[in-house]
Amino acid sequence: LDAAFEARIRFARDHGELKPEADPAALAKIASAVMHTLAIRSRAGEPRAALEAAAEAGVNLICGVSSSDG
């Protein structure tokens, strides 16, 4: 899973979708961690809205979007 995320993140960086200094390997590990966290929280009964908010925060973190950027 990390390798697939890393390849996609590298593609995004190389095509200007992410900042040039983005580290695909590190961001792939974050993406995997977010997915695992969502799975655990879902099984624990966390509400869908909270899971969606966590997923959005993870995507924003990976994409370099601050909470003030929207």
C-alpha positions in Angstrom: 0.0 0.0 0.0 2.8 2.4 0.9 4.4 1.8 -2.5 1.2 2.5 -4.4 0.6 5.7 -2.4 4.2 6.7 -2.9 4.0 6.2 -6.7 0.8 8.3 -6.9 2.2 11.0 -4.7 5.4 11.2 -6.7 3.3 11.5 -9.9 1.3 14.3 -8.3 4.5 16.1 -7.2 6.2 15.6 -10.6 3.1 17.0 -12.4 2.9 20.1 -10.2 -0.1 19.0 -8.0 2.1 19.1 -4.9 5.0 21.3 -3.9 8.4 20.4 -5.4 9.9 19.7 -2.0 7.1 17.1 -1.1 8.6 13.8 0.1 6.6 11.0 -1.5 7.9 8.3 0.8 7.0 10.2 3.9 3.6 11.3 2.6 2.8 7.7 1.6 3.4 6.6 5.2 1.1 9.4 6.4 -1.6 8.3 3.9 -1.3 4.7 5.1 -1.5 5.8 8.7 -4.7 7.8 8.0 -6.3 4.8 6.3 -5.4 2.5 9.2 -6.7 5.1 11.8 -10.0 5.5 9.9 -10.5 1.7 9.8 -9.9 1.4 13.5 -12.1 4.3 14.4 -14.8 3.0 12.1 -14.8 -0.4 13.8 -15.0 1.4 17.1 -18.2 3.1 16.1 -17.0 6.6 15.4 -19.7 8.6 13.5 -19.4 8.9 9.8 -19.1 12.7 10.0 -16.1 12.4 12.3 -14.5 9.9 9.9 -15.0 12.1 7.0 -13.5 15.1 8.8 -10.5 13.0 9.7 -10.1 11.8 6.2 -10.3 15.4 4.9 -7.7 16.6 7.4 -5.4 13.8 6.3 -5.8 14.7 2.6 -5.2 18.3 3.4 -2.1 17.4 5.4 -0.7 15.3 2.5 -1.6 17.9 -0.1 0.0 20.8 1.9 -3.3 22.6 2.5 -3.5 24.5 5.8 -6.9 24.7 7.6 -7.0 28.4 6.7 -6.6 27.6 3.0 -9.8 25.6 2.9 
